[in-house]
Amino acid sequence: MGTTFKAYFPRVEQNAHVPLPLDCAIDPESLRGHETLLLVEDETAVRHPACEFLRQCGYAVIEGRDALHAAEQAHQHSGRIDLLITDVVMPGMSGGQLAELLFDRYSEMKVLFMSGYSEKVVLRHKVSDLQTNFLQKPFTLKALAAKIREVLGHAAAAASADSCG
C-alpha cells in the first residue's frame, strides 16, 4: 500500500568544514555592478545570501519576501530599478504578474526569472523569455551574478560562467 524510506546519518560532534568548489575562472571584477536590483524570493535561505552577495558586488539591492511585499518596496523606492530578479512561483502573485505590475512605473526595467520548477510549470506563470532571462535553481551566487551581468547587457561574464558547466 505504501513505501517507507529510512535515512541514516552519522552522528557528529562538530560542524564539518567543507571547502566550497570554485565556480571556475570567472573574473570577480566582471561580476561587479552598480545598478539597483529588486530581488524577490519567498525562501529566506535563498534570498538573504543572494542579497548579501550582490551588495558585496556593488549593487543596490531591494529585498522582497514575496510579490506583494516587493510591489510595496518598489512603490516606496524613489529611484529607478534596473533589474527585477524574481522567483516565478510564489504565494499570492507570480513573478510574471509582478513584472507586469511594475512595468507601468519602471518601463526600462529588465527582468530575470528564477525557478526550481520545470519549464512547463514556469510557462504557465506568464514568463515569456526562458532562453535569455531565466536561471534554473539551484544556482551558485557567482552564476547569479554572471547572469545579472548578461541580462543587463554585459555578456562577457555570462560567457565565462557558461563554461563552468
Buried (B, 14 or more C-beta within 10 A) or exposed (E): EEEEEEEEEEEEEEEEEEEEEEBBEBEEEBBBBEBBBBBBBBEEEBBEEBBEBBEEBEBBBBBBBBBBBBBEBBEEBEEEBBBBBBBBBBEEBBBBBBBEBBEEEBEEBBBBBBBBBEEEEBBEBBBEEBEEBBBBBEBBBBBBBBBBBBBBEBBEBBEBBBEBE
